Amino acid sequence: MRLSIIIPAYNEARTIGTLIERVQSVQLEGYEKEIIVVDDGSKDETSAIAKRSGVIVVVHPKNRGKGAAVRTGFEKATGKYVVVQDADLEYDPNDFRAMLRCAKEKGAQVIYGSRRLPRANEKPNRGAWYFYAGGLLLTILTNILYRTRITDEPTCYKMIHRDVLKKIRLTAEGFEFCPEITAKIARLGIPIYEVPISYAPRSVAEGKKIRLRDWFIAVWTLLKNRL
């Protein structure tokens, strides 16, 4: 079986090489990896570095946004499950093992990696309070609107069976991809399972791209898809 790992990237030359190495080194029992980097119009060496790593690279001629890059990756994916991996180093791809184990043991079609669930002998790293608070509020709103019981809606790690993706029409261009796909999965009545994951947040100074306006767009996306 195959796991397709979609890596949307925009001006991530500083981290993309290390990130790809980390993904390539992960051993997944029973799964081969299909790594797809979508360079979303970068102005640095992101594409060149990714191509030297021997992975599939798709290039957008101009920057369109994370959602557009993820959708391009989904179109190219051939794996049984598809998961999104940010191009920075905030998330640890070793956590794919626990997510795939959840898929196997519970028959889960959708598995989220939660930064909020406790991990044994590990103190959670919440990052800046305003990012943490914003994510928490989005999660609460999601649970109210869609009667879900998740702990981390805006997590990057969303692992989804391709049969589910075929049922969903995504239109997001930017960071609203996360609430859009969560809302549409919930409206289908498909359970969202969660497993705890590691998290090493970076700051805006280090390249974090999400901004306050993206939070308001996420709220609107949740409301629009519910109403």
C-alpha positions as CSV (number, residue, x, y, z in Angstrom):
1,M,0.0,0.0,0.0
2,R,1.0,3.6,-0.5
3,L,0.9,6.8,1.6
4,S,0.9,10.0,-0.4
5,I,2.6,12.8,1.5
6,I,1.8,16.3,0.1
7,I,4.3,19.0,0.9
8,P,3.0,22.5,-0.1
9,A,6.0,24.9,-0.1
10,Y,6.5,28.6,-0.6
11,N,10.0,30.1,-0.2
12,E,11.1,27.2,2.1
13,A,14.7,26.8,0.8
14,R,16.0,26.9,4.3
15,T,14.1,23.9,5.5
16,I,12.8,21.9,2.6
17,G,15.9,19.7,2.1
18,T,16.0,18.7,5.8
19,L,12.3,18.1,5.8
20,I,12.4,15.8,2.8
21,E,15.2,13.9,4.4
22,R,13.2,13.4,7.5
23,V,10.2,12.2,5.5
24,Q,12.3,9.9,3.4
25,S,13.9,8.3,6.5
26,V,10.6,7.3,8.2
27,Q,9.9,3.6,8.0
28,L,6.2,2.8,7.6
29,E,5.3,-0.8,8.1
30,G,3.2,-2.0,5.2
31,Y,3.3,1.3,3.3
32,E,5.6,2.8,0.6
33,K,5.9,6.6,0.5
34,E,4.9,8.8,-2.4
35,I,6.3,12.3,-1.7
36,I,4.9,15.2,-3.7
37,V,6.3,18.7,-3.2
38,V,4.1,21.5,-4.6
39,D,6.2,24.6,-5.0
40,D,3.7,27.4,-4.9
41,G,5.5,30.0,-6.9
42,S,8.6,30.3,-4.7
43,K,11.2,33.0,-5.5
44,D,14.1,31.1,-3.9
45,E,15.7,27.7,-4.5
46,T,12.8,25.6,-3.0
47,S,12.1,23.7,-6.3
48,A,15.8,23.1,-7.1
49,I,16.5,21.6,-3.7
50,A,13.4,19.4,-3.8
51,K,14.2,18.1,-7.2
52,R,17.7,17.1,-6.1
53,S,16.0,15.0,-3.4
54,G,14.4,12.7,-6.0
55,V,10.8,13.4,-5.0
56,I,7.9,14.4,-7.3
57,V,7.9,18.2,-7.7
58,V,5.1,20.2,-9.2
59,V,5.5,23.9,-9.7
60,H,2.9,26.7,-9.7
61,P,4.1,29.5,-12.0
62,K,2.9,32.0,-9.4
63,N,1.9,32.0,-5.8
64,R,-1.7,30.9,-5.3
65,G,-1.9,29.9,-1.6
66,K,-1.6,26.8,0.6
67,G,-5.0,25.5,-0.3
68,A,-4.3,25.6,-4.0
69,A,-1.0,23.9,-3.5
70,V,-2.6,21.1,-1.4
71,R,-5.4,20.6,-4.0
72,T,-2.7,20.2,-6.7
73,G,-1.0,17.6,-4.6
74,F,-4.3,15.8,-4.0
75,E,-4.8,15.6,-7.8
76,K,-1.4,14.0,-8.2
77,A,-1.7,11.6,-5.3
78,T,-2.1,7.8,-5.9
79,G,-1.9,6.5,-2.3
80,K,-4.6,4.8,-0.3
81,Y,-4.2,7.5,2.3
82,V,-3.1,11.1,1.7
83,V,-1.5,13.4,4.3
84,V,-0.4,17.0,4.3
85,Q,3.1,17.8,5.6
86,D,4.2,21.4,6.0
87,A,7.5,22.3,4.5
88,D,8.9,23.8,7.7
89,L,10.1,21.7,10.6
90,E,7.2,22.1,13.0
91,Y,5.9,18.6,12.6
92,D,7.6,15.2,13.0
93,P,6.8,12.7,10.2
94,N,7.6,9.9,12.5
95,D,4.1,10.5,13.8
96,F,2.7,9.1,10.6
97,R,3.3,5.6,12.1
98,A,0.8,6.2,14.9
99,M,-1.7,7.7,12.5
100,L,-1.5,4.7,10.2
101,R,-1.8,2.4,13.2
102,C,-5.0,4.1,14.1
103,A,-6.3,3.7,10.6
104,K,-5.5,-0.1,10.7
105,E,-6.7,-0.8,14.2
106,K,-9.9,1.3,14.1
107,G,-10.7,1.2,10.5
108,A,-10.4,5.0,10.5
109,Q,-10.8,6.9,7.2
110,V,-9.8,10.2,8.6
111,I,-7.1,10.7,11.2
112,Y,-5.9,14.0,12.6
113,G,-2.6,14.5,14.5
114,S,-3.5,16.5,17.5
115,R,-1.0,18.9,19.2
116,R,-3.4,19.2,22.1
117,L,-3.6,15.6,23.2
118,P,-1.0,14.6,25.8
119,R,2.0,12.4,24.9
120,A,3.6,10.2,27.5
121,N,6.7,11.9,29.2
122,E,6.5,14.9,26.9
123,K,5.5,18.4,27.8
124,P,3.4,20.0,25.0
125,N,4.9,23.0,23.2
126,R,2.0,25.4,22.5
127,G,4.0,28.1,20.9
128,A,2.9,31.8,21.0
129,W,-0.2,32.2,23.1
130,Y,-2.1,34.0,20.3
131,F,-1.6,31.2,17.8
132,Y,-2.6,28.6,20.5
133,A,-5.7,30.6,21.5
134,G,-6.7,31.1,17.9
135,G,-6.5,27.4,17.2
136,L,-8.4,26.6,20.3
137,L,-11.2,28.9,19.4
138,L,-11.4,27.5,15.9
139,T,-11.6,24.0,17.4
140,I,-14.4,25.0,19.8
141,L,-16.4,26.6,17.0
142,T,-16.0,23.5,14.8
143,N,-17.3,21.3,17.6
144,I,-20.3,23.5,18.1
145,L,-21.2,23.9,14.5
146,Y,-20.5,20.3,13.3
147,R,-21.1,18.3,16.5
148,T,-17.5,16.9,16.3
149,R,-15.4,16.1,19.3
150,I,-11.9,17.0,18.1
151,T,-9.1,18.8,20.0
152,D,-7.1,20.4,17.2
153,E,-9.0,21.5,14.1
154,P,-6.2,23.6,12.5
155,T,-3.5,20.9,12.7
156,C,-1.5,20.3,9.6
157,Y,-1.5,16.5,10.0
158,K,-4.8,15.5,8.3
159,M,-4.5,11.9,7.0
160,I,-7.5,11.0,4.7
161,H,-8.5,8.0,2.7
162,R,-8.6,8.7,-1.0
163,D,-12.2,7.4,-1.1
164,V,-13.2,10.2,1.2
165,L,-11.3,12.8,-0.9
166,K,-13.2,11.7,-4.0
167,K,-16.5,12.7,-2.2
168,I,-15.3,16.2,-1.4
169,R,-15.1,19.2,-3.7
170,L,-12.5,21.6,-2.3
171,T,-12.2,25.2,-3.4
172,A,-9.8,26.7,-0.8
173,E,-6.9,28.8,-2.1
174,G,-5.3,29.8,1.2
175,F,-5.1,28.7,4.8
176,E,-8.9,28.2,4.8
177,F,-8.1,24.7,3.4
178,C,-8.1,23.3,7.0
179,P,-11.6,24.4,8.1
180,E,-13.0,23.7,4.7
181,I,-11.9,20.1,4.6
182,T,-12.9,19.5,8.2
183,A,-16.3,21.0,7.6
184,K,-17.0,18.9,4.5
185,I,-15.8,15.7,6.2
186,A,-18.0,16.4,9.2
187,R,-21.0,17.1,7.0
188,L,-20.5,13.6,5.4
189,G,-20.8,12.1,8.9
190,I,-17.4,10.5,8.7
191,P,-15.7,10.2,12.1
192,I,-12.5,12.1,12.7
193,Y,-10.0,10.1,14.9
194,E,-7.1,11.8,16.6
195,V,-3.7,10.7,17.8
196,P,-1.2,12.8,19.8
197,I,1.7,14.2,17.9
198,S,4.9,16.2,18.5
199,Y,5.1,19.9,17.7
200,A,8.0,22.4,17.5
201,P,6.4,25.7,16.5
202,R,8.3,28.4,14.7
203,S,7.8,32.1,15.0
204,V,6.8,34.7,12.4
205,A,10.4,35.9,12.4
206,E,11.4,32.3,11.5
207,G,9.0,32.2,8.6
208,K,5.6,31.3,9.9
209,K,3.2,32.7,7.3
210,I,-0.3,32.5,8.9
211,R,-1.7,35.9,10.0
212,L,-4.7,37.3,11.9
213,R,-6.7,37.8,8.8
214,D,-6.4,34.1,8.1
215,W,-8.2,33.4,11.4
216,F,-11.2,35.5,10.4
217,I,-11.3,33.8,7.0
218,A,-11.2,30.4,8.8
219,V,-14.2,31.4,11.0
220,W,-16.1,32.5,7.9
221,T,-15.3,29.3,6.2
222,L,-16.7,27.2,9.1
223,L,-19.8,29.3,9.2
224,K,-20.3,29.4,5.4
225,N,-20.1,25.6,5.1
226,R,-22.5,25.0,8.0
227,L,-25.1,27.6,6.9
